[in-house]
Amino acid sequence: MPADERRRLAALLVSLRHKDLADYRARMAQKIDDDSPENWVTLEEMDHRLTT
């Protein structure tokens, strides 16, 4: 693959990664801002989720 095509491909992949990160940050902010107790988990439940 010619160098200019490799550069364009690399730029595309970087831009897709940044979009994925922005989407992830938006989803996490929405979860953090959720003030509905029915969506919360206890520390024990979180520990269980992280260890299984």
BAFI-3210 file (N, C-alpha, C; in Angstrom, 3 decimals, decimal comma, padded with zeros to 6 digits):
// residues 52
n [1|2|3|4|5|6|7|8|9|10|11|12|13|14|15|16|17|18|19|20|21|22|23|24|25|26|27|28|29|30|31|32|33|34|35|36|37|38|39|40|41|42|43|44|45|46|47|48|49|50|51|52]
n.u [000,857|000,626|002,411|000,893|-001,728|-001,599|-001,196|-003,656|-005,384|-004,468|-005,142|-007,926|-008,466|-007,586|-009,387|-011,800|-011,312|-011,224|-013,886|-015,199|-014,250|-015,363|-018,081|-018,150|-017,399|-019,616|-021,687|-020,814|-020,895|-023,627|-024,497|-023,252|-024,520|-027,057|-029,790|-031,578|-032,543|-033,256|-031,555|-029,107|-026,329|-025,241|-022,217|-021,303|-022,518|-021,256|-018,616|-018,912|-019,607|-017,248|-015,436|-016,226]
n.v [-001,173|002,181|004,962|007,347|006,393|004,718|006,653|008,023|005,943|005,459|007,921|007,798|005,613|006,647|008,777|007,353|006,017|008,159|009,026|006,789|006,921|009,362|008,757|006,788|008,291|010,008|008,170|007,208|009,567|010,016|007,808|008,336|010,673|009,782|009,860|008,060|005,851|003,168|002,330|002,140|000,373|-001,705|-001,519|-004,074|-005,514|-004,292|-005,050|-007,794|-007,877|-006,944|-008,919|-011,221]
n.w [000,000|-000,869|000,639|001,064|001,108|003,327|005,321|005,179|005,911|008,530|009,685|009,475|011,174|013,640|013,938|014,172|016,565|018,371|018,163|019,206|021,857|022,656|022,532|024,511|026,774|026,933|027,487|029,986|031,519|031,504|032,984|035,448|036,171|036,676|038,746|039,740|042,109|041,596|039,645|040,763|042,278|044,980|046,972|047,420|045,334|043,158|043,665|043,316|040,585|039,454|040,082|038,868]
ca.u [000,000|001,437|002,533|-000,209|-002,911|-001,386|-001,443|-005,104|-005,968|-004,118|-005,946|-009,287|-008,517|-007,471|-010,642|-012,794|-011,018|-011,654|-015,345|-015,578|-013,968|-016,339|-019,341|-017,988|-017,444|-020,995|-022,455|-020,392|-021,425|-025,062|-024,649|-022,837|-025,533|-028,346|-030,164|-032,666|-032,027|-033,471|-030,437|-027,880|-025,925|-024,513|-020,781|-021,140|-022,873|-020,192|-017,481|-019,239|-019,525|-015,858|-014,622|-016,711]
ca.v [000,000|003,402|005,703|008,298|005,622|004,284|007,821|008,258|004,866|005,723|009,060|007,296|004,784|007,543|009,516|006,405|005,773|009,341|009,011|005,754|007,430|010,414|008,060|006,134|009,334|010,480|007,132|007,182|010,778|009,791|006,870|009,009|011,684|009,134|010,008|007,114|004,785|001,815|002,005|002,076|-000,925|-001,618|-001,778|-005,528|-005,912|-003,816|-005,932|-009,068|-007,679|-006,755|-010,106|-012,384]
ca.w [000,000|-000,923|001,896|001,260|001,486|004,722|006,172|005,219|006,703|009,924|010,128|009,638|012,387|014,798|014,087|014,676|017,980|019,120|018,198|020,170|023,195|022,949|022,817|025,807|027,803|027,039|028,187|031,386|032,159|031,696|034,102|036,675|036,492|036,933|040,152|040,015|042,975|041,060|038,752|041,555|042,820|046,246|046,851|047,340|043,971|042,290|043,895|042,679|039,139|039,046|040,332|038,094]
c.u [000,904|001,376|001,362|-001,498|-002,801|-001,649|-002,935|-005,806|-005,693|-004,954|-007,397|-009,414|-008,423|-008,780|-011,750|-012,577|-011,473|-013,176|-015,829|-015,370|-014,978|-017,684|-019,284|-018,087|-018,872|-021,859|-022,098|-020,934|-022,912|-025,303|-024,303|-023,897|-026,896|-028,670|-031,350|-032,136|-032,234|-032,363|-029,104|-027,589|-025,186|-023,032|-020,516|-021,440|-021,793|-018,955|-017,700|-019,104|-018,074|-015,003|-015,106|-016,694]
c.v [001,238|004,189|006,664|007,578|005,119|005,430|008,113|007,188|005,084|006,873|008,635|006,490|005,634|008,289|008,604|006,119|006,953|009,400|007,981|006,240|008,498|009,788|007,398|007,165|009,838|009,456|007,089|008,401|010,619|008,855|007,542|010,006|011,091|009,220|009,113|005,948|003,372|001,388|001,893|000,643|-000,700|-001,847|-003,274|-006,032|-005,479|-004,692|-007,269|-008,959|-007,578|-008,004|-011,327|-012,104]
c.w [000,000|000,394|002,120|001,647|002,931|005,685|006,285|006,053|008,190|010,477|010,352|010,924|013,649|015,012|014,604|016,158|018,832|019,221|019,215|021,599|023,596|023,287|024,189|026,936|028,008|027,789|029,664|032,135|032,431|032,873|035,436|037,126|036,832|038,417|040,531|040,842|042,421|040,101|039,490|041,966|044,135|045,990|046,717|045,930|042,984|042,433|043,205|041,151|038,656|039,228|039,575|036,631]
res [m|p|a|d|e|r|r|r|l|a|a|l|l|v|s|l|r|h|k|d|l|a|d|y|r|a|r|m|a|q|k|i|d|d|d|s|p|e|n|w|v|t|l|e|e|m|d|h|r|l|t|t]
***
